[in-house]
Amino acid sequence: MVKKILIDCDPGIDDALALALAHGSPELDVVGVTTVGGNVDLEHTTRNALCLRDYYGMDAPVARGAGRPLVREPRTARDVHGSSGLGGVVLPEPKSELSGRHAVDFIIDTLAASPGEVSLTAVGPLTNIALALRKEPRVAEWAREFVVMGGSYTRGNTTPAAEFNVSADPEAAAVVFGAPWRTVMVGLDLTHQARATAEVRAGFRGLGRLEAELLTPCLDFYGGHANYQDEGPAIHDACAVAYVIDPGLFEAVPARVEVETQGRFTSGMTVTDFRAPAERQNALVPTRLDTDGFWRLVGDAFRAVAAGLPG
């Protein structure tokens, strides 16, 4: 059965690959893309979402959301994603237009129109999701599932303790994890198992324009980051989309996750208690990935996208 997915994102190189996975998967119907400031500022993440929509030939509406965290100053990851957010990729100016609704209203309206049917998937800072929950708490009831790429139970990538998407807006993340749903936290411990090694990239040969115009410049830029030089870049955001497509690719453990908002050295840390009793568990934490199955899924989707690129 085809699953509806709404993707809240901050494109971003790995967001671009996650959108390609979602668009190319026959198991998914992308009902919307909402943008948030994160990897780069909101102007660029929104433009990138529109450019990618046109480039892939997607028909999902794009809605612009929050440009800054709930209470903190904005932070970006331009050192990883480049000043534009897409590294060395150059796409034509977007021709499609934004939705007239703010992302928060778009999220609420989309979930309200199809309660229990839409997988809400967030792969950027969680500001839009927190604002949607504050405006309409029933969002937590209406979502089929909520999957987030963010957090970690052993490490950080922005600080030693905190992953970027959570640390960019810890207060929003605290709202989200505190909502009455079970968050699927696809964090760094899982996503670092999904690395675009030389062998993986060899499997993308023959994808024509998609390889030449998007995959190669994205992965070359991303792979040049100091953290990734030895093993290839971790394709974080695509892991969250893959979970929606096929949770059987993941081993996951229920847990209690709390977001640290006050710590001098630990702000943005997702404190994960795998020993929490069932009544206190608020999250499902994937810990192990079937990497071969994941890359088969990604490769099949990319081939479908490559075959259907608009002229």
C-alpha positions in Angstrom: 0.0 0.0 0.0 1.3 3.5 -0.9 2.0 5.6 2.2 1.5 9.4 2.2 4.5 11.3 3.5 4.9 15.0 4.4 8.6 16.0 4.6 9.7 18.9 6.7 13.3 19.8 5.7 16.1 22.3 5.4 17.8 21.4 2.0 20.8 20.7 2.5 22.7 18.1 0.5 21.4 15.0 2.4 17.9 16.6 2.3 18.2 16.7 -1.5 19.0 13.0 -1.5 16.2 12.2 0.9 13.7 14.0 -1.4 15.0 12.0 -4.4 14.5 8.8 -2.4 10.9 9.8 -1.5 10.0 10.9 -5.0 11.5 7.8 -6.6 9.9 5.3 -4.3 6.8 3.6 -5.5 5.8 3.0 -1.9 5.5 6.7 -1.1 3.2 9.6 -2.1 4.8 12.9 -1.2 1.9 15.1 -0.3 4.0 18.1 0.7 7.4 19.6 1.5 7.8 22.2 4.2 10.9 24.2 4.8 12.7 25.5 7.8 15.9 27.4 8.4 18.7 25.0 9.3 21.6 23.9 7.1 21.4 27.3 5.5 19.0 30.2 6.1 15.3 29.9 5.2 15.6 31.8 1.9 18.1 29.2 0.6 16.4 26.1 2.0 13.1 27.2 0.5 14.7 28.1 -2.9 16.5 24.7 -2.9 13.2 22.9 -2.1 11.6 24.6 -5.1 14.6 23.9 -7.4 14.6 20.3 -6.4 10.9 19.9 -6.9 11.2 21.2 -10.4 14.4 19.3 -11.2 12.9 15.9 -10.0 9.5 16.6 -11.5 7.7 16.4 -8.2 4.1 17.8 -8.0 4.0 18.1 -4.2 3.4 21.7 -2.9 6.2 23.4 -1.1 5.4 25.6 1.9 7.8 28.0 3.7 8.1 27.8 7.4 10.1 29.2 10.3 13.3 31.0 9.7 14.7 31.1 13.2 14.5 28.9 16.3 11.8 29.4 19.0 14.1 31.4 21.4 17.7 31.2 20.2 19.8 32.8 17.5 19.9 30.9 14.2 22.8 28.7 13.4 23.7 27.0 10.1 25.9 24.3 8.7 27.3 26.1 5.7 30.7 24.5 6.4 29.2 21.2 5.5 26.6 22.1 2.9 28.1 25.2 1.3 26.8 28.8 1.2 23.9 27.8 -1.1 23.1 24.6 0.8 23.6 22.3 -2.1 27.4 22.3 -2.3 28.6 22.3 -5.8 25.2 21.7 -7.4 23.9 24.4 -9.7 20.2 24.0 -10.6 18.0 26.2 -12.8 16.0 28.9 -11.1 12.7 27.5 -9.9 9.6 27.9 -12.0 7.1 26.6 -9.6 5.6 28.8 -6.9 5.3 28.4 -3.1 2.1 27.3 -1.4 0.2 30.3 -0.1 0.1 28.7 3.4 2.7 28.9 6.0 4.4 25.6 6.7 2.8 25.3 10.1 -0.7 25.7 8.7 0.1 23.4 5.8 1.2 20.7 8.3 -1.9 21.1 10.4 -4.3 21.2 7.4 -2.7 18.2 5.7 -2.8 16.0 8.7 -6.3 17.1 9.6 -7.6 16.3 6.1 -6.2 12.7 6.3 -6.0 11.6 10.0 -4.0 8.5 10.5 -2.8 8.4 6.9 0.2 10.8 6.6 3.7 9.9 7.9 5.2 13.2 9.1 8.9 13.1 8.6 11.2 15.9 9.8 14.8 16.0 8.6 15.8 19.5 9.8 15.4 21.5 13.0 12.1 20.9 14.6 10.8 24.4 14.8 7.9 24.0 12.4 6.7 20.8 14.1 6.8 22.4 17.6 4.8 25.4 16.3 2.3 23.1 14.7 1.9 21.2 18.0 1.5 24.4 19.9 -1.2 25.7 17.5 -3.0 22.4 17.1 -2.1 19.7 19.7 -4.2 17.1 17.7 -1.4 17.0 15.2 0.1 14.3 17.5 -3.1 12.2 17.1 -3.6 12.8 13.4 -0.1 11.8 12.2 0.2 8.2 11.1 3.7 8.2 12.5 6.3 10.8 13.3 9.9 10.1 12.1 12.8 12.5 12.8 16.3 12.5 11.6 18.0 14.0 14.6 19.6 13.3 17.9 21.9 10.4 19.1 22.4 8.3 22.1 26.2 8.3 22.1 27.6 11.3 20.2 27.2 14.7 18.6 28.3 16.3 15.4 27.8 20.0 16.3 29.2 19.6 19.8 30.5 16.4 21.4 27.0 15.9 23.0 24.5 17.3 20.4 23.4 16.5 16.8 22.8 19.5 14.6 19.0 19.3 13.9 18.3 19.1 17.7 20.9 21.5 18.8 19.8 24.1 16.3 16.5 24.4 18.2 16.6 22.4 21.5 13.4 24.0 22.8 11.5 23.0 19.8 12.9 19.5 20.0 11.8 19.3 23.7 8.2 20.2 22.7 8.2 17.6 20.0 9.6 14.8 22.1 7.2 15.8 24.9 4.1 15.5 22.6 1.8 12.5 23.1 3.1 10.4 20.2 6.0 8.0 19.8 8.8 9.7 18.0 11.0 7.5 15.8 14.5 9.0 16.4 16.7 8.1 13.5 19.9 9.5 15.0 23.6 9.7 14.3 24.3 6.2 15.7 22.1 4.8 12.9 22.8 7.2 10.1 26.6 6.7 10.4 25.9 3.2 9.1 24.7 4.6 5.8 27.8 5.9 4.2 28.2 6.6 0.5 31.5 4.7 0.1 33.3 4.4 -3.2 31.5 1.1 -3.7 28.1 2.6 -3.1 28.9 5.5 -5.5 30.0 3.1 -8.2 26.4 1.8 -8.1 25.2 5.2 -9.2 27.0 5.1 -12.5 24.8 5.1 -15.5 22.2 7.5 -13.9 22.9 10.1 -16.5 22.0 13.7 -15.6 21.0 12.8 -12.1 24.5 11.4 -11.4 26.4 14.2 -13.3 24.3 17.2 -12.2 23.3 16.3 -8.7 24.7 13.1 -7.1 28.4 13.6 -8.0 28.7 17.3 -7.1 26.6 16.7 -3.9 28.7 13.8 -2.7 32.0 15.3 -3.8 31.3 18.4 -1.7 29.9 16.5 1.2 32.6 13.9 1.1 35.3 16.7 1.3 34.2 17.5 4.8 36.8 16.5 7.4 34.5 14.2 9.3 33.8 12.1 6.2 37.1 11.7 4.3 37.9 8.1 5.2 34.6 6.3 4.9 32.4 8.4 2.7 29.7 10.8 3.8 26.8 9.6 6.0 23.5 10.1 4.1 21.6 11.1 7.3 18.2 12.3 6.1 17.6 9.5 3.6 17.6 7.1 6.5 14.4 8.7 8.0 12.6 8.4 4.6 13.8 4.8 4.3 12.3 4.0 7.7 8.9 5.2 6.5 9.3 3.1 3.3 10.5 -0.1 5.0 11.0 -0.2 8.8 12.1 -3.8 8.4 15.5 -2.5 7.3 16.0 -1.3 10.9 16.4 -2.8 14.3 14.9 -0.4 16.8 14.6 -0.2 20.6 12.0 1.6 22.6 13.3 4.3 25.0 12.7 7.5 26.9 14.3 10.5 25.2 14.6 13.9 26.9 16.2 16.9 25.3 18.7 18.9 27.3 18.0 22.7 27.0 20.0 24.1 29.9 23.4 22.4 30.0 26.5 24.5 29.5 28.2 21.7 27.5 25.2 19.5 26.7 22.5 21.8 25.2 20.8 19.9 22.5 21.7 16.5 23.8 19.1 13.8 23.4 19.4 11.9 26.7 18.2 8.4 25.9 17.1 5.9 28.5 16.7 2.4 27.1 15.8 1.1 30.5 12.8 3.3 31.0 9.6 1.3 31.9 7.0 1.0 29.1 4.7 3.6 30.5 7.5 6.2 30.3 8.8 5.4 26.8 8.2 8.1 24.3 10.4 7.1 21.4 11.5 4.3 19.2 15.3 4.4 18.5 16.7 2.6 15.5 20.1 1.2 16.3 21.1 -1.1 13.5 20.6 -0.7 9.7 20.5 -3.4 7.0 23.0 -1.4 4.9 22.8 -3.6 1.8 19.0 -3.4 1.8 19.1 0.4 2.4 21.4 1.0 -0.6 19.3 -1.3 -2.8 16.2 0.8 -1.8 18.1 4.0 -2.5 19.5 2.8 -5.8 16.2 1.6 -7.1 14.6 5.0 -6.2 17.4 7.0 -7.8 17.1 5.0 -11.0 13.4 5.8 -11.1 14.1 9.5 -10.6 16.8 9.5 -13.3 14.5 7.9 -15.8 11.8 10.4 -15.1 13.7 13.7 -15.0 11.9 16.5 -16.9 13.6 17.5 -20.1 
